Amino acid sequence: MVRQQVDRSTPVEDVLGILQVESNVRVRYSPRCFRGVLEAHVLSPDDSIADLFEAIRGTNGPVFPPETDR
């Protein structure tokens, strides 16, 4: 199933994300990771979940830890 979603040009971080989602392994992220994602999208903990979805809509999804080039 995974082979159909990736090829040699798929970035490593995307491959790892796909493998994690397709596996039975649960991953725990610290609240600090989520805070970094909020800050990367100029959001605060007081913003709504809808605001978060709107902010990440045009991306390939949140990155943990967040990218710092924003």
N, C-alpha and C positions, 0 to 999 in steps of 0.2 A: 504494500500500500504506500509506504513512504517513497519508494523509488519513482512512483508516478508524480510526486510533488516536487522533486528536486532533480537537478542535473549539475554538471560540472561548473556552471556559471552561477549557481545559487550561493550567496554569501554564507560563510561558515556560521555566523550568528543566526541566520534564518534556518539553516539545517539543524542546529542545536535546538532551536525553539520548536521546530516540527517534531524532532525526535522526542523531546520532552512531552509535548502534547499527546503524541501517539503512544507513549509508554504508560505504564501503570505506576510510575514513580511520582509521588506528590512532592512539590518543592515549596518550602516556606520562605517568604521574602520578608525582610524586616520593614517596619513602618518607615525607616529612613529611606528605603528604596522608593516607596510610594511618595514620600515627601519630595524626593528629588525629581520624580516624574511630574508632580504638580508644579514645582518650581520651573522645570524645563519648559512647561507649557503656559507659564505665567498664570498659574492657578494657586489658590490657597486652600487649606483644609476646610474653609468656610464655603467654597464653591460647591455646586451640586454635582452629582454623578452625571447628570445630563451635560453640564459644562465640560466635564472631563471627556465624555464621548465626543462632544462637538470639537474639542481641541485636538483629539487624536484621529478624527475621522479621515483626514487627508494623509495620514501616515500609514506605515505598514504595521502599526501597533506600538505600544509602549516598549521601551528598551530598559532593562534592568541590569546594572545601574544605568541611569539615563545618560544620553549623550550630552556632552558639555559644550557643544559648538553652537548652541542656541543663544 
